[in-house]
Amino acid sequence: MLPHVETPNSENVAACCDKLLAERGTGLLSMTEAIGELRRRTGTERSDADLAGLITKKAALLGVAVMAH
């Protein structure tokens, strides 16, 4: 497995994920939309699976519902 590749000026992906989910509150969010938004905000090149895992974990902690597709 390859290590995560980040751009030099990318924000902290985990912190950005927290912010994205907090903006949604208890609203419904699609996984595809969340992954796309994290990529747009941070420029990350992490795999979709890695980002989905991060989003799922953080969404569970914050009580945000995330649709698989």
N, CA, C and O atoms as CSV, one atom per row, in Angstrom:
chain,resi,resn,atom,element,x,y,z
A,1,MET,N,N,0.838,-1.177,0.000
A,1,MET,CA,C,0.000,0.000,0.000
A,1,MET,C,C,0.887,1.246,0.000
A,1,MET,O,O,1.868,1.317,0.740
A,2,LEU,N,N,0.546,2.194,-0.807
A,2,LEU,CA,C,1.308,3.431,-0.899
A,2,LEU,C,C,0.956,4.364,0.250
A,2,LEU,O,O,-0.179,4.350,0.726
A,3,PRO,N,N,1.897,5.165,0.699
A,3,PRO,CA,C,1.592,6.142,1.761
A,3,PRO,C,C,0.706,7.253,1.208
A,3,PRO,O,O,0.594,7.436,-0.004
A,4,HIS,N,N,0.088,7.980,2.109
A,4,HIS,CA,C,-0.738,9.113,1.696
A,4,HIS,C,C,0.133,10.147,1.002
A,4,HIS,O,O,1.266,10.395,1.415
A,5,VAL,N,N,-0.393,10.737,-0.036
A,5,VAL,CA,C,0.324,11.779,-0.753
A,5,VAL,C,C,-0.471,13.070,-0.608
A,5,VAL,O,O,-1.618,13.150,-1.048
A,6,GLU,N,N,0.120,14.051,-0.010
A,6,GLU,CA,C,-0.533,15.337,0.201
A,6,GLU,C,C,0.212,16.434,-0.543
A,6,GLU,O,O,1.424,16.359,-0.742
A,7,THR,N,N,-0.522,17.437,-0.944
A,7,THR,CA,C,0.115,18.581,-1.570
A,7,THR,C,C,0.759,19.424,-0.472
A,7,THR,O,O,0.292,19.402,0.667
A,8,PRO,N,N,1.805,20.155,-0.785
A,8,PRO,CA,C,2.518,20.927,0.241
A,8,PRO,C,C,1.630,21.916,1.004
A,8,PRO,O,O,1.861,22.164,2.187
A,9,ASN,N,N,0.630,22.476,0.346
A,9,ASN,CA,C,-0.198,23.494,0.985
A,9,ASN,C,C,-1.562,22.976,1.422
A,9,ASN,O,O,-2.445,23.769,1.746
A,10,SER,N,N,-1.748,21.653,1.438
A,10,SER,CA,C,-3.058,21.114,1.800
A,10,SER,C,C,-3.325,21.309,3.284
A,10,SER,O,O,-2.419,21.270,4.117
A,11,GLU,N,N,-4.614,21.522,3.587
A,11,GLU,CA,C,-5.032,21.638,4.977
A,11,GLU,C,C,-4.989,20.254,5.615
A,11,GLU,O,O,-4.860,19.245,4.922
A,12,ASN,N,N,-5.095,20.219,6.886
A,12,ASN,CA,C,-5.206,18.960,7.590
A,12,ASN,C,C,-6.537,18.331,7.190
A,12,ASN,O,O,-7.598,18.902,7.443
A,13,VAL,N,N,-6.482,17.163,6.569
A,13,VAL,CA,C,-7.682,16.523,6.039
A,13,VAL,C,C,-8.665,16.175,7.151
A,13,VAL,O,O,-9.871,16.360,6.986
A,14,ALA,N,N,-8.174,15.680,8.267
A,14,ALA,CA,C,-9.054,15.319,9.380
A,14,ALA,C,C,-9.779,16.544,9.931
A,14,ALA,O,O,-10.976,16.481,10.212
A,15,ALA,N,N,-9.073,17.642,10.085
A,15,ALA,CA,C,-9.695,18.866,10.585
A,15,ALA,C,C,-10.722,19.392,9.586
A,15,ALA,O,O,-11.779,19.887,9.977
A,16,CYS,N,N,-10.411,19.284,8.316
A,16,CYS,CA,C,-11.340,19.731,7.286
A,16,CYS,C,C,-12.589,18.842,7.277
A,16,CYS,O,O,-13.699,19.325,7.054
A,17,CYS,N,N,-12.401,17.560,7.518
A,17,CYS,CA,C,-13.527,16.634,7.601
A,17,CYS,C,C,-14.433,17.017,8.766
A,17,CYS,O,O,-15.656,17.036,8.627
A,18,ASP,N,N,-13.837,17.318,9.905
A,18,ASP,CA,C,-14.614,17.771,11.066
A,18,ASP,C,C,-15.442,18.999,10.715
A,18,ASP,O,O,-16.624,19.076,11.049
A,19,LYS,N,N,-14.826,19.944,10.049
A,19,LYS,CA,C,-15.506,21.184,9.684
A,19,LYS,C,C,-16.658,20.908,8.710
A,19,LYS,O,O,-17.753,21.448,8.866
A,20,LEU,N,N,-16.400,20.072,7.716
A,20,LEU,CA,C,-17.431,19.732,6.737
A,20,LEU,C,C,-18.638,19.089,7.415
A,20,LEU,O,O,-19.780,19.451,7.133
A,21,LEU,N,N,-18.385,18.144,8.301
A,21,LEU,CA,C,-19.474,17.460,8.988
A,21,LEU,C,C,-20.208,18.389,9.948
A,21,LEU,O,O,-21.428,18.302,10.084
A,22,ALA,N,N,-19.480,19.267,10.606
A,22,ALA,CA,C,-20.111,20.228,11.515
A,22,ALA,C,C,-21.026,21.181,10.754
A,22,ALA,O,O,-22.073,21.582,11.262
A,23,GLU,N,N,-20.630,21.539,9.543
A,23,GLU,CA,C,-21.464,22.413,8.710
A,23,GLU,C,C,-22.781,21.738,8.358
A,23,GLU,O,O,-23.798,22.410,8.190
A,24,ARG,N,N,-22.770,20.409,8.245
A,24,ARG,CA,C,-23.975,19.650,7.910
A,24,ARG,C,C,-24.878,19.437,9.112
A,24,ARG,O,O,-26.076,19.196,8.961
A,25,GLY,N,N,-24.309,19.525,10.293
A,25,GLY,CA,C,-25.098,19.266,11.500
A,25,GLY,C,C,-25.632,17.853,11.471
A,25,GLY,O,O,-24.872,16.909,11.255
A,26,THR,N,N,-26.924,17.690,11.684
A,26,THR,CA,C,-27.522,16.358,11.672
A,26,THR,C,C,-28.136,16.035,10.312
A,26,THR,O,O,-28.876,15.060,10.179
A,27,GLY,N,N,-27.834,16.845,9.309
A,27,GLY,CA,C,-28.363,16.606,7.968
A,27,GLY,C,C,-27.719,15.412,7.293
A,27,GLY,O,O,-26.680,14.915,7.729
A,28,LEU,N,N,-28.348,14.963,6.230
A,28,LEU,CA,C,-27.872,13.813,5.469
A,28,LEU,C,C,-26.802,14.256,4.475
A,28,LEU,O,O,-26.914,15.323,3.871
A,29,LEU,N,N,-25.780,13.448,4.308
A,29,LEU,CA,C,-24.659,13.765,3.426
A,29,LEU,C,C,-24.311,12.527,2.623
A,29,LEU,O,O,-24.245,11.427,3.172
A,30,SER,N,N,-24.087,12.696,1.326
A,30,SER,CA,C,-23.669,11.540,0.525
A,30,SER,C,C,-22.159,11.384,0.622
A,30,SER,O,O,-21.427,12.371,0.681
A,31,MET,N,N,-21.699,10.141,0.638
A,31,MET,CA,C,-20.273,9.856,0.740
A,31,MET,C,C,-19.533,10.438,-0.459
A,31,MET,O,O,-18.457,11.017,-0.312
A,32,THR,N,N,-20.114,10.281,-1.645
A,32,THR,CA,C,-19.480,10.801,-2.863
A,32,THR,C,C,-19.311,12.313,-2.779
A,32,THR,O,O,-18.264,12.851,-3.139
A,33,GLU,N,N,-20.344,12.989,-2.303
A,33,GLU,CA,C,-20.291,14.445,-2.148
A,33,GLU,C,C,-19.242,14.848,-1.117
A,33,GLU,O,O,-18.485,15.795,-1.332
A,34,ALA,N,N,-19.200,14.133,-0.004
A,34,ALA,CA,C,-18.241,14.450,1.056
A,34,ALA,C,C,-16.800,14.246,0.585
A,34,ALA,O,O,-15.932,15.075,0.860
A,35,ILE,N,N,-16.545,13.147,-0.122
A,35,ILE,CA,C,-15.199,12.886,-0.644
A,35,ILE,C,C,-14.796,13.974,-1.631
A,35,ILE,O,O,-13.679,14.488,-1.574
A,36,GLY,N,N,-15.701,14.322,-2.531
A,36,GLY,CA,C,-15.420,15.376,-3.500
A,36,GLY,C,C,-15.129,16.715,-2.842
A,36,GLY,O,O,-14.233,17.446,-3.263
A,37,GLU,N,N,-15.891,17.025,-1.812
A,37,GLU,CA,C,-15.696,18.296,-1.107
A,37,GLU,C,C,-14.361,18.313,-0.355
A,37,GLU,O,O,-13.677,19.337,-0.333
A,38,LEU,N,N,-13.991,17.196,0.255
A,38,LEU,CA,C,-12.685,17.135,0.920
A,38,LEU,C,C,-11.551,17.301,-0.084
A,38,LEU,O,O,-10.565,17.984,0.195
A,39,ARG,N,N,-11.686,16.687,-1.233
A,39,ARG,CA,C,-10.653,16.835,-2.273
A,39,ARG,C,C,-10.568,18.293,-2.742
A,39,ARG,O,O,-9.476,18.830,-2.930
A,40,ARG,N,N,-11.724,18.918,-2.924
A,40,ARG,CA,C,-11.751,20.310,-3.378
A,40,ARG,C,C,-11.117,21.237,-2.345
A,40,ARG,O,O,-10.346,22.130,-2.695
A,41,ARG,N,N,-11.439,21.023,-1.085
A,41,ARG,CA,C,-10.950,21.912,-0.026
A,41,ARG,C,C,-9.479,21.697,0.313
A,41,ARG,O,O,-8.782,22.647,0.671
A,42,THR,N,N,-9.001,20.463,0.205
A,42,THR,CA,C,-7.648,20.169,0.680
A,42,THR,C,C,-6.650,19.825,-0.417
A,42,THR,O,O,-5.443,19.952,-0.210
A,43,GLY,N,N,-7.128,19.393,-1.575
A,43,GLY,CA,C,-6.210,18.962,-2.625
A,43,GLY,C,C,-5.593,17.601,-2.346
A,43,GLY,O,O,-4.604,17.230,-2.978
A,44,THR,N,N,-6.166,16.850,-1.406
A,44,THR,CA,C,-5.615,15.550,-1.034
A,44,THR,C,C,-5.670,14.559,-2.192
A,44,THR,O,O,-6.553,14.623,-3.048
A,45,GLU,N,N,-4.720,13.656,-2.196
A,45,GLU,CA,C,-4.698,12.580,-3.182
A,45,GLU,C,C,-4.917,11.232,-2.497
A,45,GLU,O,O,-4.607,10.190,-3.075
A,46,ARG,N,N,-5.441,11.241,-1.287
A,46,ARG,CA,C,-5.752,9.994,-0.580
A,46,ARG,C,C,-6.797,9.218,-1.368
A,46,ARG,O,O,-7.579,9.803,-2.116
A,47,SER,N,N,-6.809,7.923,-1.202
A,47,SER,CA,C,-7.770,7.078,-1.916
A,47,SER,C,C,-9.191,7.351,-1.419
A,47,SER,O,O,-9.403,7.833,-0.306
A,48,ASP,N,N,-10.156,7.026,-2.285
A,48,ASP,CA,C,-11.560,7.161,-1.887
A,48,ASP,C,C,-11.854,6.322,-0.649
A,48,ASP,O,O,-12.578,6.762,0.243
A,49,ALA,N,N,-11.299,5.126,-0.594
A,49,ALA,CA,C,-11.538,4.236,0.542
A,49,ALA,C,C,-11.002,4.835,1.844
A,49,ALA,O,O,-11.647,4.735,2.887
A,50,ASP,N,N,-9.836,5.451,1.783
A,50,ASP,CA,C,-9.250,6.071,2.971
A,50,ASP,C,C,-10.110,7.242,3.441
A,50,ASP,O,O,-10.393,7.383,4.631
A,51,LEU,N,N,-10.520,8.077,2.490
A,51,LEU,CA,C,-11.363,9.217,2.849
A,51,LEU,C,C,-12.723,8.754,3.369
A,51,LEU,O,O,-13.259,9.334,4.314
A,52,ALA,N,N,-13.279,7.714,2.757
A,52,ALA,CA,C,-14.566,7.184,3.213
A,52,ALA,C,C,-14.457,6.671,4.648
A,52,ALA,O,O,-15.370,6.876,5.448
A,53,GLY,N,N,-13.355,6.011,4.977
A,53,GLY,CA,C,-13.147,5.536,6.341
A,53,GLY,C,C,-13.063,6.675,7.339
A,53,GLY,O,O,-13.649,6.614,8.420
A,54,LEU,N,N,-12.332,7.709,6.967
A,54,LEU,CA,C,-12.206,8.887,7.829
A,54,LEU,C,C,-13.567,9.553,8.029
A,54,LEU,O,O,-13.941,9.883,9.154
A,55,ILE,N,N,-14.299,9.747,6.948
A,55,ILE,CA,C,-15.612,10.395,7.014
A,55,ILE,C,C,-16.573,9.567,7.859
A,55,ILE,O,O,-17.297,10.115,8.690
A,56,THR,N,N,-16.586,8.255,7.653
A,56,THR,CA,C,-17.488,7.373,8.397
A,56,THR,C,C,-17.211,7.445,9.898
A,56,THR,O,O,-18.133,7.554,10.706
A,57,LYS,N,N,-15.940,7.385,10.254
A,57,LYS,CA,C,-15.553,7.432,11.668
A,57,LYS,C,C,-15.973,8.757,12.302
A,57,LYS,O,O,-16.582,8.777,13.371
A,58,LYS,N,N,-15.646,9.846,11.643
A,58,LYS,CA,C,-15.944,11.163,12.202
A,58,LYS,C,C,-17.447,11.441,12.211
A,58,LYS,O,O,-17.957,12.057,13.147
A,59,ALA,N,N,-18.159,10.991,11.175
A,59,ALA,CA,C,-19.611,11.182,11.120
A,59,ALA,C,C,-20.295,10.441,12.268
A,59,ALA,O,O,-21.247,10.949,12.860
A,60,ALA,N,N,-19.813,9.250,12.576
A,60,ALA,CA,C,-20.386,8.484,13.687
A,60,ALA,C,C,-20.204,9.221,15.009
A,60,ALA,O,O,-21.111,9.253,15.841
A,61,LEU,N,N,-19.041,9.806,15.196
A,61,LEU,CA,C,-18.776,10.551,16.420
A,61,LEU,C,C,-19.649,11.799,16.547
A,61,LEU,O,O,-20.033,12.196,17.646
A,62,LEU,N,N,-19.957,12.413,15.387
A,62,LEU,CA,C,-20.731,13.660,15.391
A,62,LEU,C,C,-22.228,13.448,15.174
A,62,LEU,O,O,-23.007,14.398,15.264
A,63,GLY,N,N,-22.635,12.218,14.890
A,63,GLY,CA,C,-24.055,11.939,14.676
A,63,GLY,C,C,-24.587,12.418,13.341
A,63,GLY,O,O,-25.767,12.751,13.226
A,64,VAL,N,N,-23.730,12.458,12.329
A,64,VAL,CA,C,-24.143,12.877,10.984
A,64,VAL,C,C,-24.379,11.625,10.147
A,64,VAL,O,O,-23.527,10.738,10.093
A,65,ALA,N,N,-25.533,11.557,9.497
A,65,ALA,CA,C,-25.853,10.407,8.647
A,65,ALA,C,C,-25.178,10.571,7.295
A,65,ALA,O,O,-25.284,11.626,6.669
A,66,VAL,N,N,-24.484,9.535,6.842
A,66,VAL,CA,C,-23.792,9.563,5.554
A,66,VAL,C,C,-24.320,8.416,4.701
A,66,VAL,O,O,-24.284,7.258,5.117
A,67,MET,N,N,-24.809,8.742,3.509
A,67,MET,CA,C,-25.291,7.721,2.577
A,67,MET,C,C,-24.100,7.136,1.827
A,67,MET,O,O,-23.166,7.854,1.471
A,68,ALA,N,N,-24.140,5.838,1.592
A,68,ALA,CA,C,-23.038,5.165,0.909
A,68,ALA,C,C,-22.864,5.665,-0.521
A,68,ALA,O,O,-21.731,5.841,-0.968
A,69,HIS,N,N,-23.934,5.894,-1.237
A,69,HIS,CA,C,-23.814,6.364,-2.624
A,69,HIS,C,C,-24.762,7.481,-2.889
A,69,HIS,O,O,-24.804,8.005,-4.002
